Amino acid sequence: MAGSATGLLANQEEGTAGGHVGPGIAPGPGGPARFVEAVYKSFDKDSAMETVALADRFYRAPGNLGYNATLDRVRSRLELAGFGELDGFELEEIETEMRAPAWTPKSASLEAVTPDGETIRLHAFKASGDMDRVMLPVNAPSADVEGRVVFDEAEVREGTILVTDKSVRDRRIAQLAKQGARAVISSSIASFTRDPSGGDEHLDAIQFRTVSRSVRLPVAQISPRSHSKLEALVGQHGEIRLHLRAEVEFTEGKLRTLVARVVGTTRPDEVVVVASHVQEPGAGDNASGVGGLCAGVVGLAEAMKSGSIQRPARTLDFIWGDEMRQSSIWLEQNERQVTAAVSADMLGQSATRTGAICLLEREPDPGALDTLPPDKHTPWGKGAVKEEDLRPSGLSLIARMTLHDVGLHVAGWNTSENPWEGGSDHDIFLDRGIPGILIWHFTDFTYHTSLDRLDRIDAEELRRSVTTIMALGLTIADLRQTDLKRLRTSNELERELRVKAALDAGRPDVAKRWREWCHGVEQWLAASCTDLERD
């Protein structure tokens, strides 16, 4: 996927001819085409980017200061749009017990000390918005330690600090503490963290990590470039000491989950849900999802108040909170029948600055079991899926159709799709037997690193992605009999493509599975479009 994505970079932000990599879609005015223009027009890019910028100022961990400040901004924007006041526009905040005190990093520094006393600063931050803030993994303890640098775990002795390019897990950290290590410093980065321009910017990336609350040994992350610098200093001086300072704060409080609701007109007890998580420190992951969805929902409310979009038959719920847990919390208190779920995660990455394009991650289907062209998995990797996990619905088909329709509206947009891989809120719904998909951007070389900041976000890309999500939600919430012809024809196009690919690969078993899947999609569409009479 990364190779094909980088080949598309030149056209992405200029809005020139693009397209969707995947099965074709039947043309026509039905389905998401009913909503795309009005949703796109209602989206306020400036407002969206203001919220993204605010969230990007904070190292957001569940329940901490930045997490709550971001939710406060979202809530205020929703209230100004009439949520919680106007009939049919509800606003709910759910408070639950934190599993542990909220963690907030205050400051940190890492300095190399030469034998003659010279200090060389490698990384530091004094405020949550500073670039090096992710040098402290979430839940890392406060520290003020100094020790001799060693690069091999076998050399760890009392008073040493291990510097490694490997990702060190909690159990190994505990073992190194028993060996006498004073701290563990890692420069590990993901295999796909490579500058797509061919440069070496990735060498400055600090990997974002989380450790468990049980970790008591001071831990920190550094960039590969700093690791190389340390090796050079040891080579020059024979011995180098490291001084790690870290100040973190743990606070008690409740975990907040925010829900905005557009109540359906004729089938209000059925709901389509969109979830966008607040925690994690990146601008792409996931300040873009938070700010983008907030602007999308506000724009939707304004469009409904003006009459350019009608309230749908089914209810629409929009969630902001702690990834995965927000969806579980919402499901625990939800009494409506859930029709479909969308995870809005990593929505605004600039292709030219990150290498990522917008992707649809489909619900588990036969392509997740046996991946054949045109499907490809991303570097995230194939998820564990069994045949009994395949439960056909029209959600992925309509999401693909929406990407096509948005691309037509903006006169060119490069998008693609991947079989289910897992890792975001859609999994919570899938585990309950509810259709769920993910709209995201990958391969983003800045993903989960210090480089994932506001300058990597493209406001127009964010607008397109959120238009896709909002139009998709409206379509599922308001499926009509007049949508069926286009949906059925598109489903047949997918069936033909998938069966041919399977037979060409000598896999009649896969062809059979795809025929059964598309038959199930047909049944789901027919049932979902039935009896949606409007007032």
Secondary structure, 3 states (H helix, E strand, C coil): CHHHHHCCHHHHCCCCCCEECCCCCCCCCCHHHHCHHHHHHHCCHHHHHHHHHHHHCCCCCCCCHHHHHHHHHHHHHHHHCCCCCCCCEEEEEEEEECCCCEEEEEEEEEEEECCCCCEEEEEEECCCCCHHHHHCCECCCCEEEEEEEECCHHHCCCCEEEEECCCCCHHHHHHHHHCCCCEEEECCCCCCCCCCCCCCHHHHCCECCECCCCCCCCEEECCHHHHHHHHHHHHHHCCCEEEEEEEEEEECCEEEEEEEEECCCCEEEEEEEEEEECCCCECCCEHHHHHHHHHHHHHHHHHHHHCCCCCCCEEEEEEEECCCHHHHHHHHHCCCEEEEEEEECCCCECHHHHCCEEEEECCCCHHHHCCCCCCCCCCCCCCCCCHHHCCCCCHHHHHHHHHHHHHHHCCCCEEEEECCCCCCCHHHHHHCCCCEEEEEEECCCCCCECCCCHHHECHHHHHHHHHHHHHHHHHHHCCCHHHHHHHHHHHHHHHHHHHHHHHHCCCHHHHHHHHHHHHHHHHHHHHHCCCCCCC
